[in-house]
Amino acid sequence: MKILVINAGSSSLKYQLIDMETEQAIAKGGCERIGLPGSFLKHKGKAEKQIDADMPDHKVAIKLVLDALVNPEYGVISSMSEINAVGHRIVHSGEDFDKSVVVTDEVIEICKNNTELAPLHQPANLTGIFACQEVMPKGTPMVAVFDTAFHSTMPQKAYVFGIPYEAYKNFKIRRYGFHGSSHRFVSEEAIKYLGNENAKIVTCHLGNGSSISAIDGGKSVDTSMSFTPLGGVPMGTRSGDLDPAIVEFLCKKLNFTVEECVNYLNKKSGVSGVSGVSSDFRDLAKGAAEGNERCALALDIFTYSCRKYVGAYAAAMGGIDCLVFTAGIGENDAQTRLAIASNLEFMGVKIDEAKNARRVSGINDITGEGSRVKVLVIPTNEELIIARDTANLVG
Ligand code: AMP
């Protein structure tokens, strides 16, 4: 069975064609600048190919992707009918879905109704579905896999905020959490590795966007991202948690509308805003090594905030058995892993510095000698979760 995984953004569209026998991507790539001048498709199949072509909308982009997949020179299949189903990444399930679902007209309607919870991403995600419906053979099954669904197991005490309950009931203002497919993938891998399905795990998805989750017995019981992906630890360009009164104060000081202020917190803040240099941890490490104090401060703020979340979730679950690092920073930045785990010896977390510094394919067990808690680096694979759910639902 071959599953096409689609992750449609507002001006981009990433894809992987996954062969479920091997669970390997046989082709992958992405379209960029959809709807803008200079759009192009980068494809990796039998060979690598960049196709510069006009992409006024997602329908044209999908058509180009499908053409690339069947191309005799760099494609990997001989006809579109070899694609058994399509799995779509959809950001928000609201409170309507607690797992992946087959796409129907009713599902699309519910997703549309949740647009106000993710006004930038949800419409773009849905465009991916519409484009496939138009361009692919009629009846090709499609599945929606939600970023939020894995966190639907959180108890009320973790997701209801300390504001009037009517705000939750009337306007659905609550913690939802994001990066669900990633937290789910790495926690499932950790459970397999530990051979303990009751394990208490803290998963740190640290990338351009970062979130930390508490997973008890395979279920998410708390997570740092919140009503939107702006909450939690400071990120590449996002502020993370703040005193909400700062919004009004900033609006007055900088003459912002509320929208401008939220944009400032989303795009101009985080480690990029603190350092004034970059959102990329490689640049920050270089800057800090060269004596740039604001780069060093940005890294300190990030690792301190992550360490506090790890401690908080250990307290919430009554201890942890396993700490997992994943995503761009979590998988590649040994220094940041070490900084987050330092001073956690009191709760049984110790890293082996040599193992932490090495690169291995698959799981890197970096647990130090005498550590009560297993510390693992696990490469995430959100596309595989989407493909697995799709294969399971379309059978
Ligand atoms: P992601 O959003 O998961 O793709 O992560 C992207 C981020 O990972 C980049 O912005 C960098 O900050 C970070 N990153 C990627 N590779 C490295 C590396 N080798 N060392 C440090 N940070 C890295």
Boltz pocket constraint, residues with backbone or C-beta under 6 A from the ligand:
constraints:
  - pocket:
      binder: B
      contacts: [[A, 206], [A, 207], [A, 208], [A, 209], [A, 236], [A, 279], [A, 280], [A, 281], [A, 282], [A, 327], [A, 328], [A, 329], [A, 332], [A, 333]]
      max_distance: 6.0
